[in-house]
Each structure stands twice: as structure tokens, then as C-alpha cells.
Amino acid sequence: MSADSSPDGNDADVIVVGAGLAGLVATRELEAKGISVIICEARERVGGRLLNEPLPIGDQVTEVGGEWVGPTQFKIKALADELGLRRHATYDEGDNLIDWKGKAVRYKGTIPRVNPAVLADIGQAQLRFERMARSVDPAAPWKAKSAERWDRQTLGAWFARNTATAGAPMMFEIAAEMIWGAEPADISLLHALAYTSAAGSFSALIDVKGGAQEERIVEGSQAVPLRLAEQLKSQLLLESPVSRIDHHGGGVCVHAGGRELKARAVIVTIPPPLTGQIDWHPLLPVNRDQLVQRMPHGAAIKCLAVYQRPFWRDDGLSGQAIDPAGPVRATYDNSPADGSCGVMLGFLVGTRARALGELEPQAREAEVLKGFVRMFGAQAAQPVAYIEQDWAKERWTRGCPVCYMPPGAMTAHGAALREPIGPIHWAGAETATRWTGYMDGAVSSGEDAANAVAAALARSAA
Ligand SMILES: Cc1cc2nc3c(=O)[nH]c(=O)nc-3n(C[C@H](O)[C@H](O)[C@H](O)COP(=O)(O)OP(=O)(O)OC[C@H]3O[C@@H](n4cnc5c(N)ncnc54)[C@H](O)[C@@H]3O)c2cc1C
């Protein structure tokens, strides 16, 4: 049934807010059940935190938002396969680099082997962390036996207490910044454990081979939402930000881009902090309202330098580097599968993203390229093109890659993250209980919300 079935096209069974991966998947699932949907998207495009950018050499694209998929991310991989998209391995051959006390040191694997004491220290702390994570149910972290204790401390405090060398907490800090776009000193230990549990392990979060960074989509990750949107039969309203939602026992009235849309239920798929900007009538329950006041986004700027060739490969380098001293914390070889050019990807994360985000674009580019040169030599200074994306400056995202919880939020308000409120249901990567924060989680959250809404509509019709 098409959402246009009402005379003015303003009524449907369900309104979906946001045409990122979660919103598009929810819409598709509802359509498959014969439920009419109108989907409202604030931007002029679909995909949200997934965005392809054309490369200036060849006819390939690169991604300035989410891009990698890992071996246990079954949902996103199955969806990409179904949509006819191809995957390729992230380039992971040769040596990785770390700037260790001013010298570029080569290593293999995820953890740099710079110093046996640091390595052993990281190993034992990671083991302990993994064991704790396994005891946390990502669907209800607040029920873990030690939930209160773990939610009272930051991830940074835990790292400091559970390591003996200076090098180990620094490595964990870089890993945490890459995962959450935030410093460990900002993140609740319980939140970090739940997030890790949802991914299977800490290694799964940080590894390239065997982990979340293992593969990419040849056509670029935004091809997933673009193809989903092409296949939808529902009314997709672009440039239609939802500004107000009136809700009552019988349904909702959603105000979007000058229209008033009526439905029996709404699925809100936007990042949690942005749900606090919607004008709710009546106000949402205090627990939900205060959750979103305590669930910020991380910060990250993705910086991509495009070269004629991936020249670092000639030196037996993978393009992966860690730089504890410089502004660019980590780099990856982000060249397209067909090798038509070389793309070096660097991340500015957390406080560094906020500080460098204040600079003029040319000054920021110069800082980033300086970091690339320190690692990969003088050739890195002269890219053919430079592309960057600061998600904190995006009106309809406001940070990235994901929202996290500081201490206290999970035990006080965690249950409100997913709990429907009358006709209001929640989806989005942050609400997922498997691969929370990732594309895979966005897909499963969309499916789960669609199933829950369909069941609720069936109950109310009975
Ligand atoms: C830099 C970066 C790197 C990442 N790396 C990876 C990675 O390698 N692998 C991975 O799996 N994941 C990665 N992620 C995370 C991944 O991109 C997200 O988990 C996923 O795309 C989230 O999808 P979503 O549908 O839940 O939310 P979103 O993509 O945020 O979609 C929400 C949609 O709602 C819209 N919207 C917002 N407000 C309103 C409103 N008021 N009214 C209507 N519409 C509104 C937005 O425009 C957006 O389209 C990364 C993200 C970023 C930004």
C-alpha cells in the first residue's frame, strides 16, 4: 500500500523520521508487511552518516562517513549483497607504523610491538576488559552485577588503574578515540563495556583483519541507502525536517517541512541528541528527556588526501599508522579497489577534531598533511586533491561517529533509549543491541523497530 493512498498524501499508518540506514530499512520492512509509510528526511539526500564523494582520478568514490564492515556484521553484509553491491578487503599488506618517541617504527598487527613491557601491559588489561564486557548484556547493561560501580567511573580512570606502563593507557586512549570520537575520560566504563559486548570483543572493534575495519563496499557505503531508497514505494519527503511531534493514545501528528502528517505510530531514527530538538507535545517523560540531555555525540573529522598512486605500498607499508604525538591519530589506506589512485585517510578525533575544526580549511589541511609526511615521507605533501568532512558541523548529525554515555547516564536512563512511548518508537545505530553504533546496528535497529510497530498496530486493530 502506498503512503499516497490518503487523498492529500498526508496520512499513513506509520511516519518514519530520518532516511539514514535505520529509517530506510524500517520503511522497507513495514512496506513488506503491507503497512503504509511516509518517511521524512531533513537533508536533500538519503544516507545520513553515510556519504560518498567522487574521487578526482578514475570513476570511483570514497566515503567521508561510515565505510568499513567486519566479519560478524551479518546484517549489513547481507543487505549489501542483496542490493547487488560488491565488497573488497581493506588494504592490509605490509608494515604498519607508529610514531614512537619521534621515530617512525614499523610493526605488524593491531597492537604496536614497540616495547615488551607495554605489550604485556596492554595484553593483560585487554583480557580483563574483555572478561568484564562478556558479563554485560548489551540489551540491558544496567542489570550487570557491577553496573553501578562501572557506571560511576570513566573508561580513562579504569585504563589508568589497570595498566602499569605509560604506553598502555596511551594506546587505549587512541583506540577509544577512534571508536567513539571521544576521550576515555569522558566515557562511562559501563557504556564502553556494553558497546564492546555488542560487537563481540574489543579486538573486533579495533582490528582490520577479523575486525570492524576488514572490508569496504566497492560502490561506496552510501550505495546501500541510495539503492534502498530507489526500491521504496513509500512517499519519501526530502528537505523535510521534523520539527514537532504531537502524540496521544491514538497516534501522532508529525510536523515536517511545513506539512502536518498523521499516522498511528512514528519511528524516530535520528541520533539521540537530535531527538531532544524536536518539539514534543506533550513533553516526553523525564527519563527519556534527560537521557538525551546526557548522551552526546563524539567528534571526528575524516581527512582524505588523494595521490596518483598509493606510493607508500612501494615501501612495504600498509598505510596504517598511529601517531600519539600528532593531530592525526590514525591513518588507513583508503584507495579504491581498482587501484586507480592512492587515498590516504587520516582521522582527527575528540579534542583534536574540535581544536583543528576551528582552523581555516587550508591551515587544517596543512596540519593533516604534515602528519602524513611525518609518517610516509615527502611524497605525502603533494596530493592531487584533499577531501574532508567535519560531522560536528553538519546540522542534521552534529558529531560522529556515534553518541556515547558519560558516567551515570546508563544506570539512570539507559532503559529509555529503546523503550517505546505510546505510539513513539525508536531506532538508529545507537539503539542497536548488536554492533551498536555501526551500520550493522542501524540495519538491525530498523528491522526491530518495524517489527515492534507492526505488532503494536496489529494489537490495536484486534
Ligand atoms: C566519520 C564516520 C565514520 C564511521 N565509520 C563507520 C564504519 O567504518 N563502519 C560502520 O559500520 N559505521 C561507521 N560509522 C557509523 C555509521 O555511519 C552509522 O552507525 C550509521 O550510518 C547510522 O545510521 P542511522 O540511520 O542510525 O543514523 P543516521 O545515518 O544519522 O541517519 C539519521 C537521518 O536522520 C536525518 N535527520 C536528522 N534530524 C532529522 C529531523 N529532525 N527530521 C528528519 N530527519 C532528520 C539525518 O539527516 C539522517 O539522514 C561512522 C560514522 C561516521 C560519521
The ligand as a Gaussian input file, in Angstrom:
#p B3LYP/6-31G(d) Opt

LIG

0 1
 C       33.069000       9.553000      10.170000
 C       32.271000       8.313000      10.462000
 C       32.880000       7.088000      10.381000
 C       32.154000       5.925000      10.625000
 N       32.732000       4.715000      10.398000
 C       31.957000       3.610000      10.365000
 C       32.439000       2.391000       9.813000
 O       33.552000       2.343000       9.276000
 N       31.632000       1.299000       9.846000
 C       30.358000       1.353000      10.359000
 O       29.664000       0.344000      10.363000
 N       29.866000       2.522000      10.846000
 C       30.623000       3.635000      10.833000
 N       30.104000       4.832000      11.236000
 C       28.768000       4.836000      11.840000
 C       27.664000       4.677000      10.788000
 O       27.857000       5.624000       9.768000
 C       26.333000       4.883000      11.486000
 O       26.198000       3.937000      12.526000
 C       25.102000       4.709000      10.602000
 O       25.281000       5.269000       9.336000
 C       23.926000       5.338000      11.331000
 O       22.733000       5.178000      10.608000
 P       21.371000       5.699000      11.254000
 O       20.322000       5.509000      10.250000
 O       21.208000       5.093000      12.586000
 O       21.617000       7.257000      11.556000
 P       21.942000       8.456000      10.545000
 O       22.784000       7.986000       9.435000
 O       22.453000       9.561000      11.388000
 O       20.518000       8.831000       9.939000
 C       19.624000       9.717000      10.556000
 C       18.938000      10.540000       9.478000
 O       18.012000      11.411000      10.111000
 C       18.070000      12.666000       9.474000
 N       17.553000      13.653000      10.410000
 C       18.167000      14.208000      11.482000
 N       17.321000      15.038000      12.123000
 C       16.151000      14.995000      11.448000
 C       14.883000      15.607000      11.625000
 N       14.633000      16.459000      12.633000
 N       13.899000      15.340000      10.735000
 C       14.100000      14.481000       9.704000
 N       15.291000      13.869000       9.502000
 C       16.295000      14.111000      10.361000
 C       19.524000      12.829000       9.110000
 O       19.689000      13.764000       8.075000
 C       19.895000      11.418000       8.684000
 O       19.685000      11.210000       7.314000
 C       30.792000       6.008000      11.009000
 C       30.179000       7.257000      11.086000
 C       30.898000       8.402000      10.795000
 C       30.188000       9.715000      10.809000

